[in-house]
């Protein structure tokens, strides 16, 4: 019997959740479509299950899920990715005795659909980039004469269900007319709705939130110190911070309007003049979750408390706590050193900073002395090329 089933156990967020809940003496079982896994390597995981790939065989995954929660008396489930969250929430009527501590699927859809989200944000007075909403190649061609490059092509969903499979999509930054014509002629832009947005110069910033039936519980923020790839992407070294008041106000406006429930990450691009432009909302746990926990915002345990009807332990956030994903930082260093457009001096400075981290303020995300097996697992996987 397990108190909690954590899905997508290869995700770093799954490891953070497993550790956070296991440290509260809750019984956690992890699962993924592969084995072994990062979170399953943790001493806080009682077992690691293997399920059918939810991306390739979603119906088989749902059958496995139903069998798992019934046979092992699972009380609560924490999915980590968009696909597993969508599947279990869209079919939650099939397992009425299992707690899924997230908003209903209609509310999730309203925020995960980037077109609906941006339209609603505009109505609420929240800044969005200059935006055109398109749904056909003809509309895209008609828009071309009025565009000033670069522009951003943004599909309406990160994952689109095609009745028998998931279509993975990605945001594309387009620099000229030829690139634009090439992208609008292929999936997903050829057959699915999307936005063409003006490119906003600035810094990406996010606000992380916990909500209980439309009521905010606490907020958190961090600064990205290094990313993989270096031009912008996954955070590999970050620092906790108190939320920017303007960003928190915009995030709170959106989430309260949606009557949100559970965790969410609201992403912005902050222009040089300080204007925060909405980018998207992630309706699930995020990659750098461990930083929030280390800094005093224990989102997983607070969500468990909330779902169990217990008082939520208030967050005591400390600014300036740093988190380093070491192997991600190694990738950042490698990509920087091989990039020809960076000067020798820039590369030398990056090399020196890599080997001189702030030991007094920096924690390691995977490498934890009281739970070392995930670090060994990740190291072995990294050098095996898997």
N, C-alpha and C positions, 0 to 999 in steps of 0.2 A: 504493500500500500504506500502511495506517495501523497504528500500534501499538495505538491505542485509539480506540473509537467512543464518544462521549458523546451520549446521547439527551436529549430534552427541553431543547433548547438555548436556549429562551426563559427558562428558570429562572435565577435568580441563582446558585443552587448549581452549575448547569452551567458558568457563567462562572468560578466559583471553581475548579472541578475542571480546566477547560481551562487556566487560567493556571498552576495548581500543577503540572500534569503537563508542560505545554509548557516551563516554566522548567527542567525537568529534561531537556530535549532529547528528549522523547518526541514522536512524531508523532501528533497528535490530529486527528480529524475529528469535527465536530459534526453533529447532525441534529435535525429537528423536523418537525411537520406544517405549519409555515409557513416562509416565507423572505422577507427576511433574519431573523436572530435575534440575541439579545444575545450569547450565547457565540460564535456564528458570526462576529460582528463583530471578535472578538479576533484580534490578530496571531498568536496561538498556535494558531488553528484553520486547518488546511491547506485545508479545504473544508467547506461546509455543505450537507448532503443534505436532501432533502424526502421525507417518508414519508407514507403514508395515515394519517389520524387514528386513533390507537389507541382513542379513546373511542367513535367512531362506526363504524369499520370495522376491528375488531381482527384479523379473519382476513387481510384485505389487508395490514395492518401486519406480521403474522407472515411472510407471503410476501415482502414487501419486505425484512424483516430477514434472512431466510435468503439471499436473493439478494445483499444487501449484504455480509454477512460472508464469503460464498464468493467473490464476484468480486473483492473488495478485500483478501482475506487478513487480515481483522481478527483481532487476537490476543486483545483484551480489550474488554469492553463495560461501560460505567458508565451504567445508567438512573438517572434522577433522581426520577421520580414513582412513586406507588403503582401506577398502571395499567401503565406500561411495565415496571416491576419484576415485577409479577405475571405479565404475559404472557410475558416472556422466561424467567423462572425456571420457570414452569409447563410450558414447552415446551423446556427446555434440552437434552433428549435429542436434539433435532433438529439441534443443532450441537455435537457432541462436541469439536471442535477449538478452540472459543472459550472463553476463561476468563471466567466470570461470578463476580466475587469477593464472593459473598454466600452466606448460608445457603440450604439447600434449601427448596423451597416449603412442605413440611410444617411446618418450624420457623417460617418467616415467617408462615404461617397461624395458628399457635398464639399468636403475639404480636400480630398484627394484629387477631385476633378479640378485641374488648374484653371480651366476656363470659368467655371462657376465660381471658384474662389476669387479670381481676379475681378470678376464682374461685381461680386458682393462687396469686396474690399473697396472698390471704387464708389459704390453706393454709400459706404460707411465713412467715406472721406479719407481713406488710407491711400497713401501714394503708391502707384504702380507705374512701371515703365510705360512709355507710349506704346500702345497695344492695338493690334488688329486681330480679329477673330476670323479664322478661315476654316473652310470645310471642303474645299475642292481645288483641283489644279487650276481651273479657270479663274477662281477668285485670287489665287496666288499670282497668276500671270497678270491679272488686271491691276494688282497692287504694285507691281515691280517699278513702274515709272516714278512713283512717289517715295521710294525707299532711299534712305541715306545709310550706307554701310559704315561699320558692321551692324548687323542685326542678329537677333537671337530667334531661332525656331524652337518652340517649346511644345511638345506633344501634350495633349490634354490629360493623359495619365502616364505614369512611369511604367506600368504594366497594363496591357490591354488584353482582355479575354476574348478569344476568337472562336468560341463554342467548342473547340477541341484542343486548344493550346493557348499558352500565354505568349504575347508579343512583347519583348523587352524593347523599350524606347530610350532615347537619350536626347538631351538638349544639344543643339548644334549652334555654334557661333559661326556666322556666315560673313565672309569679308568682301565678296564682290558678286557681280551679277551671274557669272558662270557657276560659282558655287551654289548660289541660290537656285538657279534652274536645275542643277543636278539633284539637289536635296528634295525639292518639291515633287520630283518625278518618281521617288522611291518611298517604300514603307518607312514609317507610318504616315508620312505627310501626304502621300498620294491618296489614301483612302480613309483617313481618320481626322477628326478636328484637331486644330492646333492654333497656337498664337505666333504672330510675328511681333517681336518686341524690340524697341530701341535698346542698344547696348549701354548699360550703366557702368561708368567707370567708378570704382570705389572698392571698399573693403566688405567682404562677406561677414555678417554677424548674425547670431541666432539667439533666440530666447527659448528656454526650455520650461515647460509648465506642467503642473499637476492640477487636475480639475476633478471636482466631485459634483456630478449632476448640475453642471453649469456654474459652479462656484469655485473660484481659484483657491488653491491651498498654498502653493508657493511657486516662485519663479527662480530661475538660475541662468547664468550666462558664462561664457568663457571667451578667451582670446586665442586665436590660432597663431602659434609662434612658428611652426613649420608644417608643411603639408606635402602629401605625395599625390600627384607630381608637384614639383616646386612651384609651378605656375598656378596651382590652386586645385584642391581636391580633398582627400581624406586627411584629417588632422592627425599628425604624428607626434606633435609636441604642443601642448596647449596649457593655458593658465586660467584658473577660475576667476570670475569677476562678478560684481553685482550688476544686474541688468541696467542697460542704458534706459533712463526713464521714458524717452520717446519710443524706443522699440518695445518696451514692456507695455506701454499704453496701447500701441497698435496691436500687439499680440493679444492683450486682454480684451480689447474691443472685438476682435475676430472670434476668439474662442468663447467668450461669453455670449456673443450673438448666436453662435452655433449651438449653444447649450452643451458644450463639450463635456466629456467624461473620460478620465484616464490621463495618459501622458501625451505630450505633443511637443514638437520642435518647430518653431516659426522662424523661417529664414528670410533675411533681408540683405540687400546690398546698400550700404551707406555711402552716398555720394560725397565728394569733397566739401560740399556746402552743408553737410550734416543731415540731409534728407534721407530717411530710411525708406527704400522702395521694397515692397513685398516681392519675394521670389516664389516661395511655396510653403506648405505646411506638411511635415512628416507626421503621420498619425500613429507613430509607434516609437519604440526605444531607438536611440541613436548610437553611433559607433563609439563615441568618447564618453559613454555613460559612467565609466569608472571614475572619471574626474569629478563629476557631480557628487558621487558617493563619498569620495575622499575629502571633498570640500564641505561636507555636512548636509548635502541634499540627497538623502537616501531614497530616491524615487521608487525603486522596486519594493522596498519594505513598506514605504508609505502607501503604495498602491495596494499591497497585500492587506495592510491594516484597514484601509478604506473599504476594500471589497469584503472584508470579514466583519464589518460593522464596528470596528474598534476606533478609538480616537487616533487621529493622525499625529505622529510625533513631529513637532514643528522643526523646520529646517534651520540649522544654525550655520549659515554659509560663511566660509572663510575665503576672502579674496587672496590671490597670490599663490594658491596651491598649484603646482605644475605636475603634469602627467606626460610621460614619454612612452610611446609605443616603439620599442627599441628596433625591431626588425623593419617596421615601417620607416623609421628614421634612417636606417641603413639604405633602404631603397631611395629615399630622398637624396642622400649623399651621392649615391651612385649616379642617379639621373642628373644631378647638378654637375658632377665632374665630367660626364660624357657630353654635356650640352655645349655645342660650339659657340653659341651666342653669348655665353657668360665669359667675362674676362678672367684672366689668371688671378688677379687680385681678389675678385669676387669668390672664386673657387677656393682660394687659400683661406679667406675669412670663414667660409662655410665649413671647411675642414677643421679649422681651429675651434669653431663653436661646437662642432659635433663632438670633439674629444674633450671639451671643457664644459660639461653640463653643470647646472646649479644643484649640487648634491644635497644642499640643505633644504631646498624647496621642491625638488623634483621626485616624484614617485614613478615607479615603472608599472605600466598597465598590466602586462602579462606576468612578468617576473616578480613573484611575491615569495618571500622566504618561508611563510607559513603555508604555502600552497604552490610548490615548485613544479609539479608534474605538467601543468599547462605550458610552462616555459620550455621544458624539455620536448614536449610534443610539438610545439610550434617550431622550435629549432630544427628538429629532425625533418619536419615537413618542408621547411624553408630550403634546406640544403639538398633534399631529395628532388626538389623541383615540383612537388605536388601542391 
